[in-house]
Amino acid sequence: MARPALVRVGNLRLMAIPATLVRLSPTVFEKSPAVGRDDVADQITRTMRMAGYVVSKTNPFANTPVHSAHARVA
């Protein structure tokens, strides 16, 4: 069964990591200290392959669609 995206822990409302990641803007990832750290990326790739995952490296920001969240449709 899938975990809920939002859970309450005491007075805190917490989001699951996957739900949080898909809501982040590209700027968060571009400014991350891990960006440009090929050694970290290679280690993650090796670990995932050892765990049986098929991994291919791509730049998710290479083909950024042109749109505006604030654009109005007439």
C-alpha positions, 0 to 999 in steps of 0.5 A: 500500500502506498504511503500518504503524501502528507502525515501528521507528527504531533503538531507538524504536517510532514510530506513524504520525500517523493511528494516533496521532490516533485513539488520543488522548482528546478532552482532548488536542484540547480543551487544544490551543493551536489550539482556539479559533483560528479563523484557523488553522482557516480557513487549514487549511480553505482549503488543503484546499479548494484541494487538492480536498478537500470540507471541512465544519466540525463539532465532534467533541465536541458529541455525546459518547457517555456511556460509561466505559472502566472500567465493568464489565458484570455 
